[in-house]
């Protein structure tokens, strides 16, 4: 289509300046058929032009017959069939001929659908590119609901289009509207319709539970019926152009706060479609009493995932690790997540609560979980050493009890006795410890003195305790002795200098 001014210019150049059609088209930068159409509407008869013969002319009846029987037959296959019958032309011109001959379905007209106040709402997702959060590249989605009568829009952005986000968008929209429309229209998106065969619809169970909770009817639109859900599709385009374009925002919370202001501000102040003297906000005030009332409790829309805890006290959720108490390893737990919080539950008990991160590869820890794990590890090491000492040297239990009464360091006494146990037989150490208990001397020094005295009486060497015998890492270290030949050469050099 061209403007009336351009049509007037074409007629002036043709009648007054006597320009040819081709000259007008070239100077005004329009197609020559457009010039011919304007002149034909003005009563100028077009010149009859005898078409030049084409190489494809003899094959046109065959092509029209095949296209009538097989309307979707591709041009490349039809070109092969015509080449087999002797067509000598090229493929490019042949494709243009096929595009003119191919039968097209008749254009379908759609009725403009009208709804009553509070009767219908339309729901859809819109994709708005990606967002970089740390090392993660997240998709940004807009959840949009529009009331069909008043055109009031609710807009909420999410970093995923999963079912929990879809449900949360509904719950927040109903709270924003302070009511629920009786019918909600959905496209054939997987969040609402799992399967569709002709008129048989398999809705997602979560959508059915949501509609039962809020008492509305979930209804999918018919395929290829653009007029049935055009309000929400136009609203998404309106969001792109009026709200999102060139907008700056710090994080998702800031973006959603700006979206809420836009829904109650600029979007609500646009003219009402049925009466330009009124605003959408005025129509919404009239429509709100016609909406269904909200139930007492909102529908639960947290994301619930079962996770398995390995040998380290962390659960993996959404590309990140969250700490749990150390006594819950090697178990299956449940993660209950909202956009802001991650809770880990074991049955009915909440065992960990963390702020949610939308980054990836992060390790989110509760300092108390790590502190308790370190404390438990230290107690476990001490407990293992004490158990070994009690089994090998039964009298050591009494010696430690006496040392505790006198305020001794039981950890130090236990580790030193274990070092002695690595150097002497357990029976020999048991006799020395029992004698130290009888003497009322609960110390490692007394035990060592008794051992040395007993060994000297039998002609044995004193006890030599290595500090590395109880350290598995140190015990496995192999030390290569250094050659002393270099010191001999140094001594010879020194003697030569003195001479």
MARZA-979409 format. One record per residue (C-alpha): x, y, z; residue in one letter. Coordinates in Angstrom, 3 decimals, always signed. Each point is the difference from the previous one (the first is absolute). Layout:
N
        xx        yy        zz  residu
         X         Y         Z       A
...
This chain:
499
        xx        yy        zz  residu
    +0.000    +0.000    +0.000       X
    +1.127    +3.533    -0.812       X
    -1.255    +3.317    +1.308       X
    -2.533    +2.223    -1.722       X
    +2.713    +2.601    -0.533       X
    +2.113    -2.545    -1.899       X
    -2.987    -1.007    -2.164       X
    -0.607    +3.661    -0.843       X
    +3.674    +0.378    -0.935       X
    -0.196    -3.028    -2.331       X
    -3.065    +1.394    -1.782       X
    +1.611    +3.439    -0.368       X
    +3.190    -1.396    -1.509       X
    -1.953    -2.203    -2.395       X
    -2.545    +2.565    -1.228       X
    +1.854    +3.304    +0.351       X
    +3.622    -0.974    -0.578       X
    -0.757    -2.879    -2.398       X
    +2.392    -2.353    +1.783       X
    -0.013    -3.661    -0.850       X
    -0.941    -2.612    +2.575       X
    +3.567    -1.235    +0.288       X
    +1.339    +3.530    +0.482       X
    -2.506    +0.731    +2.770       X
    +0.834    -3.260    +1.764       X
    +3.756    +0.637    -0.183       X
    -0.162    +3.587    +1.231       X
    -2.436    -0.682    +2.860       X
    +1.757    -3.273    +0.986       X
    -3.128    -2.133    -0.250       X
    -0.869    -3.065    -2.058       X
    -1.426    +0.528    -3.472       X
    -3.041    -2.148    +0.826       X
    -0.869    +2.469    +2.751       X
    +0.037    +2.828    -2.544       X
    -2.178    -2.044    -2.374       X
    -2.476    -0.741    +2.784       X
    -0.346    +3.717    +0.879       X
    -0.513    +0.901    -3.661       X
    -2.524    -2.820    -0.459       X
    -2.045    +1.306    +2.936       X
    +0.064    +3.421    -1.680       X
    -1.425    -1.465    -3.220       X
    +3.168    -0.363    -2.022       X
    -0.197    -3.193    -2.007       X
    +3.100    -2.113    +0.211       X
    +1.676    -0.956    -3.213       X
    -0.374    -3.569    -1.065       X
    +3.350    -1.690    +0.043       X
    +0.446    -3.260    -1.787       X
    +1.924    -2.281    +2.354       X
    +3.126    -1.534    -1.394       X
    +0.004    -3.756    -0.420       X
    +1.691    -1.908    +2.814       X
    +1.758    -3.349    +0.132       X
    -2.386    -1.104    +2.736       X
    -3.187    +0.661    -2.007       X
    -0.353    -3.541    -1.429       X
    +0.191    -1.426    +3.515       X
    -2.523    +2.290    +1.690       X
    -2.975    -2.406    -0.330       X
    +2.040    -2.791    +1.581       X
    +1.165    +2.274    +2.825       X
    -3.515    +1.311    +0.711       X
    -1.367    -3.533    +0.094       X
    +2.634    -1.167    +2.507       X
    -0.426    +3.071    +2.208       X
    -3.759    -0.448    +0.009       X
    +0.402    -3.589    +1.237       X
    +2.967    +0.711    +2.321       X
    -0.196    +3.667    +1.135       X
    +2.995    -0.324    +2.350       X
    +2.290    -1.657    -2.576       X
    +3.352    +1.788    +0.250       X
    +1.381    +1.813    -3.026       X
    +3.246    -1.997    -0.033       X
    -1.870    -3.305    -0.396       X
    -2.259    +1.437    -2.702       X
    +3.092    +1.357    -1.778       X
    +1.506    -3.505    -0.093       X
    -3.222    -1.406    -1.460       X
    -0.091    +2.666    -2.729       X
    +3.702    -0.472    -0.796       X
    -0.662    -3.705    -0.544       X
    -2.624    +1.058    -2.567       X
    +2.437    +2.182    -1.942       X
    -0.115    +3.449    +1.639       X
    +3.312    +1.751    -0.906       X
    -0.340    +3.102    +2.213       X
    +1.579    +0.929    +3.321       X
    -1.278    -0.521    +3.545       X
    -0.295    +3.674    +1.096       X
    -2.510    +1.026    -2.661       X
    -1.860    -3.259    +0.528       X
    -0.470    +0.721    +3.726       X
    -1.518    +3.405    -0.767       X
    -2.454    -1.612    -2.401       X
    -0.967    -2.622    +2.601       X
    -0.578    +2.697    +2.625       X
    -2.524    +1.659    -2.352       X
    -1.754    -3.261    -0.854       X
    -0.168    -1.528    +3.480       X
    -3.585    +0.127    +1.349       X
    -0.382    +1.983    +3.198       X
    -2.625    -0.486    +2.695       X
    -2.621    +2.698    +0.089       X
    +0.552    +2.749    +2.541       X
    -2.040    -0.463    +3.151       X
    -1.750    +2.858    +1.752       X
    -0.281    +0.034    +3.797       X
    -2.766    +1.411    +2.137       X
    +0.862    +2.516    +2.695       X
    -0.759    -1.756    +3.286       X
    -1.623    +1.924    +2.813       X
    -0.081    -0.992    +3.644       X
    -1.854    +1.064    +3.114       X
    +1.707    +1.649    +2.987       X
    +1.707    -2.564    +2.220       X
    -0.652    -2.786    -2.484       X
    +3.361    -0.677    -1.627       X
    +3.764    +0.429    +0.375       X
    +2.762    -0.988    -2.429       X
    +3.372    -1.407    +1.088       X
    +3.322    -0.440    -1.794       X
    +3.798    +0.055    +0.325       X
    +2.273    +2.437    -1.817       X
    +3.741    -0.513    -0.536       X
    +2.212    +3.039    +0.685       X
    +3.525    -1.205    -0.762       X
    +2.632    -1.036    +2.530       X
    +1.461    +1.394    +3.226       X
    +3.555    -0.523    +1.270       X
    +0.083    -0.856    +3.730       X
    +3.562    -0.787    +1.077       X
    +1.113    -3.008    -2.042       X
    -3.560    -0.933    -1.002       X
    -1.848    +1.178    -3.101       X
    -3.710    -0.131    +0.846       X
    -2.992    +0.435    -2.274       X
    -2.336    +2.878    +0.879       X
    -3.731    -0.658    -0.352       X
    -3.006    +2.268    +0.471       X
    -3.203    -1.472    +1.406       X
    -2.965    +2.024    -1.271       X
    -3.708    -0.153    +0.899       X
    -2.478    +2.443    -1.513       X
    -3.679    +0.323    +0.925       X
    -1.861    -0.241    -3.296       X
    -2.653    +2.638    +0.741       X
    +1.883    +2.799    +1.752       X
    +3.430    -0.832    -1.568       X
    +1.675    +0.344    +3.404       X
    +3.460    -1.598    -0.264       X
    +2.028    -1.829    +2.650       X
    +3.718    -0.427    -0.749       X
    +2.565    -2.060    +1.933       X
    +3.519    -1.023    -1.097       X
    +1.601    -3.371    +0.819       X
    +3.355    -1.640    -0.680       X
    -1.667    -3.234    -1.091       X
    -3.243    -1.090    -1.620       X
    -0.400    -3.096    +2.169       X
    -3.285    -1.070    +1.548       X
    +0.760    +1.563    +3.444       X
    +0.590    +3.372    -1.698       X
    -3.196    -0.429    -2.040       X
    -2.030    -0.698    +3.141       X
    +1.613    +2.863    +1.912       X
    -0.863    +2.386    -2.828       X
    -3.679    -0.968    +0.333       X
    -0.006    +0.376    +3.781       X
    +1.616    +3.452    -0.109       X
    -2.315    +1.106    -2.827       X
    -3.096    -1.044    +1.962       X
    +1.275    +1.940    +3.012       X
    +0.611    +3.024    -2.254       X
    -3.500    -0.181    -1.508       X
    -1.514    -0.847    +3.422       X
    -2.122    -2.551    -1.807       X
    -0.065    -2.688    -2.683       X
    -1.600    -0.014    -3.453       X
    -2.387    -2.879    -0.639       X
    +1.795    -1.291    -3.109       X
    +3.724    +0.025    -0.757       X
    +1.157    -0.555    -3.569       X
    +3.307    -1.765    -0.671       X
    +1.996    -0.643    -3.107       X
    +1.234    -3.548    -0.575       X
    +3.080    +0.572    +2.186       X
    +1.353    -2.926    +2.009       X
    -0.583    +1.779    +3.294       X
    -3.754    -0.340    -0.575       X
    -0.678    -2.704    -2.619       X
    +2.005    -3.214    +0.101       X
    -1.648    -1.609    -3.030       X
    -2.629    +0.892    -2.548       X
    -1.614    -2.331    -2.541       X
    -2.794    +1.703    -1.942       X
    -2.504    +1.093    +2.644       X
    +1.481    -2.238    +2.729       X
    +2.011    +2.141    +2.463       X
    +2.380    -1.338    +2.632       X
    +0.590    +2.838    +2.458       X
    +2.975    +0.164    +2.330       X
    -1.071    -1.310    +3.441       X
    +1.409    +3.093    +1.726       X
    -2.177    +2.303    -2.123       X
    -3.048    -2.095    +0.846       X
    +0.866    +0.223    +3.711       X
    +0.478    +3.780    -0.335       X
    -3.352    +0.432    -1.768       X
    -1.734    -2.111    +2.648       X
    +1.548    +2.091    +2.785       X
    -1.053    +3.334    -1.539       X
    -3.196    -1.380    -1.642       X
    +0.647    +1.150    -3.572       X
    -0.221    -1.871    -3.300       X
    +3.238    -0.688    -1.891       X
    -0.707    +0.058    -3.722       X
    +2.486    -0.466    -2.871       X
    -0.431    +2.010    -3.183       X
    -0.576    -1.751    -3.308       X
    +3.097    -0.496    -2.164       X
    +0.655    +2.732    -2.593       X
    -2.665    +2.301    +1.427       X
    +1.787    +3.293    +0.512       X
    -3.125    +1.879    +0.971       X
    -0.651    -2.131    +3.088       X
    +3.140    +1.029    +1.900       X
    +0.900    +3.208    -1.775       X
    -0.389    +2.195    +3.067       X
    +2.874    -1.572    +1.937       X
    +2.204    -0.216    -3.112       X
    -0.519    +3.701    -0.672       X
    +0.660    +0.658    +3.681       X
    +3.366    -1.778    -0.223       X
    +0.885    +2.134    -3.026       X
    -1.155    +3.037    +1.987       X
    +2.288    -1.060    +2.881       X
    +2.991    -0.262    -2.372       X
    -0.535    +3.434    -1.519       X
    -1.429    +2.031    +2.864       X
    +1.737    -1.494    +3.040       X
    +3.055    -2.154    -0.742       X
    +1.643    +1.892    -2.869       X
    +3.141    +1.887    +1.165       X
    -0.901    -0.562    +3.657       X
    +2.785    -0.137    +2.599       X
    -0.285    -2.147    +3.123       X
    +2.349    -1.301    +2.692       X
    -1.406    -3.462    +0.680       X
    -3.174    -2.016    -0.386       X
    -1.657    +1.520    +3.079       X
    +0.589    +3.493    -1.361       X
    -1.378    -1.012    -3.421       X
    -3.161    -1.456    +1.545       X
    -0.487    +3.072    +2.185       X
    +0.155    +2.177    -3.122       X
    -2.388    -2.393    -1.779       X
    -2.528    +0.333    +2.820       X
    +0.202    +3.798    -0.177       X
    -0.522    -0.197    -3.752       X
    -3.081    -2.229    +0.398       X
    -1.621    +2.454    +2.406       X
    +1.295    +3.103    -1.774       X
    +0.624    +0.417    -3.723       X
    -1.709    -3.236    -1.057       X
    -3.113    +0.693    +2.075       X
    -0.297    +3.571    -1.271       X
    -0.285    -0.856    -3.686       X
    -3.435    +0.553    -1.642       X
    -2.690    -2.639    +0.495       X
    -0.696    -1.776    -3.303       X
    -3.797    +0.344    +0.168       X
    -0.083    +3.640    +1.131       X
    +2.983    +2.243    -0.695       X
    -1.182    +2.477    +2.630       X
    +0.671    -2.583    +2.715       X
    +3.244    -1.654    +1.140       X
    +0.852    -3.644    +0.500       X
    +0.250    +0.675    +3.729       X
    -3.611    +1.248    -0.007       X
    -1.182    -3.134    -1.807       X
    +1.988    -2.177    +2.395       X
    -1.660    +1.623    +3.008       X
    -3.342    -0.875    -1.598       X
    +1.099    -3.562    -0.805       X
    +1.574    -0.875    +3.359       X
    -3.309    -0.685    +1.861       X
    -0.933    -2.487    -2.756       X
    +3.079    -2.158    +0.649       X
    -0.137    -3.154    +2.114       X
    +1.084    +0.537    +3.589       X
    +3.358    -1.365    +1.180       X
    +0.225    -3.028    +2.323       X
    +1.351    +0.412    +3.505       X
    +3.391    -1.536    -0.790       X
    +2.068    +0.467    -3.170       X
    +0.906    -3.026    -2.082       X
    +3.431    -1.492    +0.929       X
    +2.359    +0.587    -2.895       X
    +3.465    -0.858    +1.358       X
    +2.267    -2.244    -2.025       X
    +0.307    -3.412    +1.699       X
    +2.879    -2.304    -1.017       X
    +1.347    -3.192    +1.567       X
    +3.794    +0.036    +0.347       X
    +2.538    -2.561    +1.186       X
    +2.766    +1.016    +2.403       X
    +3.325    -1.692    -0.649       X
    +2.939    -0.345    +2.362       X
    +0.409    +3.788    +0.246       X
    -2.702    +1.997    +1.833       X
    -1.359    +1.870    -3.042       X
    -3.059    -0.289    -2.230       X
    +0.196    +0.921    -3.682       X
    -2.865    +2.206    -1.240       X
    -0.203    +2.111    -3.151       X
    +3.756    -0.122    -0.750       X
    +1.036    +0.937    +3.569       X
    +0.877    -1.808    +3.275       X
    -1.753    +0.790    +3.298       X
    +1.316    -1.260    +3.361       X
    -1.959    -2.266    +2.356       X
    +0.834    -1.363    +3.490       X
    +2.695    -2.665    -0.116       X
    -2.246    -2.657    +1.556       X
    -2.215    -0.016    -3.140       X
    +2.567    -1.336    -2.481       X
    -0.771    -3.097    -2.096       X
    -3.717    +0.768    +0.096       X
    -2.767    +1.193    -2.318       X
    -1.378    +3.417    +0.960       X
    -2.443    +2.480    -1.534       X
    +0.775    +3.511    -1.238       X
    -2.836    +2.536    +0.177       X
    +1.026    +3.110    -1.953       X
    -1.532    +3.399    -0.636       X
    +1.592    +2.773    -2.117       X
    +1.749    +1.303    +3.143       X
    +0.450    -2.939    +2.386       X
    +1.136    -3.628    -0.082       X
    -1.190    -2.232    +2.844       X
    +1.184    -3.565    +0.525       X
    -2.446    -2.237    +1.854       X
    +0.176    -3.511    +1.387       X
    -3.582    -1.174    +0.272       X
    -1.866    +2.720    +1.915       X
    +3.197    +1.543    +1.420       X
    +1.834    +2.944    -1.559       X
    +3.703    -0.731    +0.450       X
    +1.514    +2.878    -2.049       X
    -1.064    +3.368    -1.411       X
    +2.123    +1.980    -2.471       X
    -0.443    +3.070    -2.208       X
    -0.368    -1.147    -3.603       X
    +2.643    +0.893    -2.541       X
    -0.642    +0.089    -3.751       X
    +3.719    -0.293    -0.727       X
    +1.553    -3.366    -0.841       X
    +2.746    -2.060    +1.623       X
    -0.396    +1.770    +3.356       X
    +0.345    -1.615    +3.444       X
    -2.436    +1.539    +2.463       X
    +0.810    -0.940    +3.599       X
    -1.476    +0.523    +3.443       X
    +2.989    +0.678    +2.327       X
    -1.649    -2.045    +2.759       X
    -0.079    -3.076    -2.255       X
    +3.736    +0.225    -0.658       X
    +0.852    +0.731    +3.673       X
    -1.981    -3.000    +1.211       X
    +1.656    -2.217    -2.612       X
    +3.480    +1.098    +1.132       X
    -0.913    -0.540    +3.655       X
    -1.421    -3.422    -0.756       X
    +3.127    -0.983    -1.930       X
    +2.223    +1.042    +2.918       X
    -2.117    -1.951    +2.472       X
    +0.006    -2.981    -2.321       X
    +3.807    -0.034    -0.195       X
    +0.297    +0.233    +3.783       X
    -2.626    -2.686    +0.451       X
    +1.753    -2.380    -2.393       X
    +3.331    +0.436    +1.844       X
    -1.631    -0.499    +3.401       X
    -1.767    -3.165    -1.177       X
    +3.237    -1.480    -1.279       X
    +1.827    +0.820    +3.240       X
    -2.790    -1.451    +2.163       X
    -0.020    -3.276    -1.927       X
    +3.785    -0.444    +0.040       X
    +0.695    +1.388    +3.515       X
    -3.062    -0.477    +2.260       X
    +1.678    +1.775    +2.947       X
    +0.302    +3.172    -2.124       X
    -3.685    +0.762    +0.669       X
    +0.681    +0.254    +3.752       X
    +3.160    +2.032    -0.597       X
    -1.922    +2.526    -2.128       X
    -2.708    +0.247    +2.655       X
    +2.633    +0.830    +2.655       X
    +1.602    +2.540    -2.379       X
    -3.374    +1.646    -0.585       X
    -0.514    +0.380    +3.765       X
    +3.299    +1.907    +0.156       X
    -0.819    +2.192    -3.036       X
    +2.312    -1.696    -2.462       X
    -0.165    +0.360    -3.765       X
    -1.671    -3.258    -1.007       X
    +0.550    +0.529    -3.744       X
    +3.746    +0.467    +0.494       X
    +0.260    -2.990    +2.359       X
    -1.937    -2.206    -2.449       X
    +2.139    +0.927    -3.011       X
    +3.269    -0.498    +1.930       X
    -1.107    -3.399    +1.346       X
    -0.965    -1.026    -3.548       X
    +3.511    +0.958    -1.116       X
    +1.461    -2.227    +2.761       X
    -2.388    -2.783    -1.024       X
    +1.479    +0.134    -3.509       X
    +3.508    -0.533    +1.505       X
    -0.575    -2.781    +2.570       X
    -2.255    -3.064    +0.280       X
    -3.452    +0.669    +1.417       X
    +0.524    -2.412    +2.935       X
    +3.146    +1.816    +1.093       X
    -1.747    +3.349    -0.150       X
    -3.009    -1.403    +1.901       X
    +2.250    -1.091    +2.891       X
    +1.699    +3.415    +0.154       X
    -3.325    +1.869    -0.075       X
    -1.473    -2.229    +2.704       X
    +3.011    +0.675    +2.245       X
    -0.279    +3.763    -0.629       X
    -3.668    -0.158    +1.056       X
    +0.914    -1.860    +3.220       X
    +2.633    +2.635    +0.756       X
    -2.534    +2.798    -0.623       X
    +2.148    +1.514    -2.754       X
    -2.360    +0.440    -3.048       X
    +2.509    +1.504    -2.402       X
    +1.816    -1.117    -3.099       X
    +3.353    +0.869    +1.596       X
    -0.657    -2.424    +2.863       X
    -0.979    -2.730    -2.452       X
    +3.185    +0.593    -2.033       X
    +2.146    -0.134    +3.135       X
    -1.555    -3.298    +1.092       X
    +0.492    -1.428    -3.499       X
    +3.677    +0.994    -0.088       X
    +0.598    -1.473    +3.464       X
    -1.658    -3.282    -0.910       X
    +1.874    -0.239    -3.305       X
    +3.344    +0.831    +1.641       X
    -0.591    -2.827    +2.499       X
    -0.315    -2.461    -2.876       X
    +2.878    +1.447    -1.995       X
    -2.106    +1.727    -2.639       X
    +0.584    +3.417    -1.515       X
    -2.110    +2.950    +1.160       X
    -3.207    +0.814    -1.867       X
    +0.541    +2.248    -3.020       X
    -3.205    +1.696    -1.183       X
    -0.118    +1.429    -3.534       X
    -2.258    +2.993    -0.463       X
    -0.776    -1.174    -3.520       X
    -1.256    -3.495    +0.784       X
    -3.594    +1.092    +0.522       X
    -0.067    +2.202    -3.078       X
    -0.915    -2.105    -3.029       X
    +1.148    +2.639    -2.486       X
    +3.363    +0.482    +1.712       X
    +0.509    -3.740    +0.395       X
    -0.354    -0.474    -3.744       X
    +2.625    +2.622    -0.874       X
    +3.251    -1.457    -1.385       X
    +3.092    +2.085    +0.853       X
    +2.986    -0.416    -2.311       X
    +3.291    +0.399    +1.975       X
    +2.434    +2.554    -1.348       X
    +3.450    -1.130    -1.117       X
    +2.766    +1.165    +2.381       X
    +2.729    -0.120    -2.654       X
    -0.290    +3.741    -0.571       X
    +0.971    +0.608    +3.639       X
    +3.149    -2.178    -0.463       X
    +1.007    +2.112    -3.011       X
    -0.570    +3.160    +2.036       X
    +2.282    -1.336    +2.760       X
    +2.770    -0.816    -2.505       X
    -0.224    +3.454    -1.533       X
    +0.289    +1.583    +3.445       X
    +3.144    -2.048    +0.864       X
    +1.674    +1.001    -3.281       X
    -0.623    +3.658    +0.727       X
    +1.550    -0.301    +3.457       X
    +3.112    -1.654    -1.462       X
